Amino acid sequence: MPDPSPGKPAPAAAPQRFQNVDADAVCEQCGTVNDDGTLLCRVCGQNLRDQRARRLAGAQAPVIGETKVSRVRIFTGVLSVFGILLVVVAAISIRRIEAGLTEALSEEPIGAANAEDLWNGPSSAIYDELLAGLNDYPSTTSQIKDALDNPIAESSYNGRYVLIRSGALTVNRVIGEAALQRRGDRVFFVALLTKPVMQVRGSAHLEDIKEGDSEESVRRPVVRNSAGYLDDSGTEVRGFGVADPLDAGGHRIMAMDGSNGAEDTARQAEIFAYRIR
């Protein structure tokens, strides 16, 4: 059959589309909306089939994330259990320390120094020297603040210490200062308190104290009737006490005064001491 349109080129065949091409229609790179089944973006050339594969792979991420979250929750739960155990152990340790301190304070006084006159006895010159240092060279506010902000973990029992009651370590809660001098197993000290106003002087013996039911012992300075102060009438009041170094720095002091530590007349106090640099 003759060509109805001689001299004209044959019409181009209809373009073939990719069959079963799993590709996205919207290009993530340029935002162009392409026809369904388009393999490459008609504007920027982005491979829409690879884009779809990456998107589908990313859609599985929440499952992996859930697994990670579950692991985090399990790990957090384990940490919580350990935290509870640490609190229990700390509470038990504190009770054992307090039991040891109570036992140490309840023992009979030892040593001739317990009956020594603290103001006119053989060691009065040592106390007078420590008192003079406190009066002549008082610590500055910045030194006290530094001692409270950066506690030193030490057990030298020498030098200057700031005294503060239990609670926040702030300068406005300081109740006094103390000067210590260690000579062998004996620690001499003088404290000037402002709340209430009084001078305390005396000495402590370094002794091995058992912590509760434990067979192990720790070395602590113990005062058994070897320290005291003068009340408003000028009568000397003797006291008892023991100091326990803290892991975080400073010392916890449990003190008691009265008639030979009798519970009906004794006054108890908990004071914390921090070394001044």
Backbone hydrogen bonds, N-H to C=O, Kabsch-Sander energy under -0.5 kcal/mol:
donor,donor_aa,acceptor,acceptor_aa,energy
8,K,5,S,-1.6
21,V,18,F,-0.6
22,D,20,N,-0.8
23,A,21,V,-1.4
24,D,48,L,-1.7
27,C,25,A,-0.5
27,C,32,T,-2.5
31,G,27,C,-1.8
34,N,25,A,-3.0
34,N,32,T,-0.7
38,T,35,D,-1.9
41,C,46,Q,-2.4
45,G,41,C,-1.3
48,L,39,L,-2.7
48,L,46,Q,-0.9
49,R,39,L,-0.8
51,Q,47,N,-1.8
52,R,48,L,-1.9
53,A,49,R,-2.0
54,R,50,D,-2.5
55,R,51,Q,-2.2
56,L,52,R,-2.6
57,A,53,A,-2.1
58,G,54,R,-2.3
59,A,55,R,-1.5
60,Q,56,L,-0.5
60,Q,57,A,-1.0
61,A,58,G,-1.6
63,V,60,Q,-1.1
64,I,60,Q,-1.2
65,G,61,A,-3.0
66,E,62,P,-2.6
67,T,63,V,-1.7
68,K,64,I,-2.3
69,V,65,G,-3.0
70,S,66,E,-2.5
71,R,67,T,-2.2
72,V,68,K,-2.5
73,R,69,V,-2.7
74,I,70,S,-2.4
75,F,71,R,-2.7
76,T,72,V,-2.8
77,G,73,R,-2.4
78,V,74,I,-2.2
79,L,75,F,-2.4
80,S,76,T,-2.2
81,V,77,G,-2.0
82,F,78,V,-2.4
83,G,79,L,-2.6
84,I,80,S,-2.3
85,L,81,V,-2.3
86,L,82,F,-2.5
87,V,83,G,-2.1
88,V,84,I,-2.3
89,V,85,L,-2.8
90,A,86,L,-2.8
91,A,87,V,-2.5
92,I,88,V,-2.5
93,S,89,V,-2.6
94,I,90,A,-2.6
95,R,91,A,-2.2
96,R,92,I,-2.3
97,I,93,S,-2.6
98,E,94,I,-2.8
99,A,95,R,-2.4
100,G,96,R,-2.2
101,L,97,I,-2.6
102,T,98,E,-2.7
103,E,99,A,-2.3
104,A,100,G,-2.4
105,L,101,L,-2.4
106,S,102,T,-1.5
107,E,103,E,-0.7
107,E,104,A,-0.7
114,N,111,G,-1.2
115,A,112,A,-1.1
116,E,113,A,-1.2
118,L,116,E,-0.5
121,G,117,D,-1.7
124,S,121,G,-1.7
126,I,123,S,-0.7
127,Y,123,S,-1.7
128,D,124,S,-2.8
129,E,125,A,-1.9
130,L,126,I,-2.1
131,L,127,Y,-2.6
132,A,128,D,-2.3
133,G,129,E,-1.8
134,L,130,L,-1.7
135,N,131,L,-2.3
136,D,132,A,-3.0
137,Y,133,G,-2.0
144,I,140,T,-2.2
145,K,141,T,-2.6
146,D,142,S,-2.2
147,A,143,Q,-1.9
148,L,144,I,-1.8
149,D,145,K,-2.8
150,N,146,D,-2.2
154,E,152,I,-1.0
159,G,180,L,-2.2
161,Y,178,A,-2.8
162,V,274,Y,-2.7
163,L,176,G,-3.1
164,I,272,F,-2.4
165,R,173,R,-0.9
166,S,270,E,-0.8
170,T,168,A,-1.7
173,R,170,T,-1.8
174,V,171,V,-1.7
175,I,163,L,-2.3
176,G,163,L,-1.0
177,E,192,L,-1.7
178,A,161,Y,-2.7
179,A,190,V,-2.7
180,L,159,G,-3.0
181,Q,188,F,-2.5
183,R,186,R,-3.5
186,R,183,R,-1.7
187,V,204,A,-3.0
188,F,181,Q,-2.9
188,F,186,R,-0.5
189,F,202,G,-2.6
190,V,179,A,-1.8
191,A,200,V,-3.4
192,L,177,E,-2.5
193,L,191,A,-0.6
193,L,198,M,-2.9
194,T,175,I,-3.0
195,K,175,I,-0.9
195,K,196,P,-0.7
198,M,193,L,-1.5
198,M,196,P,-0.6
200,V,191,A,-2.9
200,V,198,M,-0.5
201,R,228,G,-2.1
202,G,189,F,-2.1
203,S,226,S,-1.9
204,A,187,V,-2.4
205,H,222,V,-2.5
206,L,185,D,-2.8
207,E,205,H,-0.6
207,E,220,R,-2.9
209,I,207,E,-0.6
209,I,218,V,-3.6
211,E,216,E,-1.2
212,G,96,R,-0.7
212,G,210,K,-1.1
214,S,211,E,-1.9
218,V,209,I,-3.1
220,R,207,E,-2.8
220,R,218,V,-0.6
222,V,205,H,-2.7
223,V,241,G,-3.7
224,R,222,V,-0.6
225,N,223,V,-0.5
225,N,239,G,-1.2
227,A,239,G,-0.7
228,G,201,R,-2.3
229,Y,237,V,-1.9
230,L,199,Q,-0.5
231,D,229,Y,-0.5
231,D,235,T,-2.5
234,G,231,D,-1.9
237,V,229,Y,-3.6
238,R,236,E,-0.6
239,G,227,A,-2.6
240,F,256,M,-3.7
241,G,223,V,-2.4
242,V,254,M,-1.6
243,A,221,P,-1.6
244,D,252,R,-2.7
246,L,250,G,-2.8
249,G,246,L,-1.5
250,G,152,I,-2.2
251,H,273,A,-2.3
252,R,244,D,-2.8
253,I,251,H,-0.5
253,I,271,I,-3.7
254,M,242,V,-2.5
255,A,253,I,-0.6
255,A,269,A,-2.6
256,M,240,F,-2.7
257,D,267,R,-2.0
258,G,238,R,-1.2
260,N,258,G,-1.3
262,A,259,S,-1.5
265,T,262,A,-1.0
266,A,262,A,-1.7
267,R,257,D,-1.0
269,A,255,A,-2.3
271,I,253,I,-2.6
271,I,269,A,-0.5
272,F,164,I,-3.0
273,A,251,H,-2.4
274,Y,162,V,-2.2
276,I,160,R,-2.8
277,R,275,R,-0.5
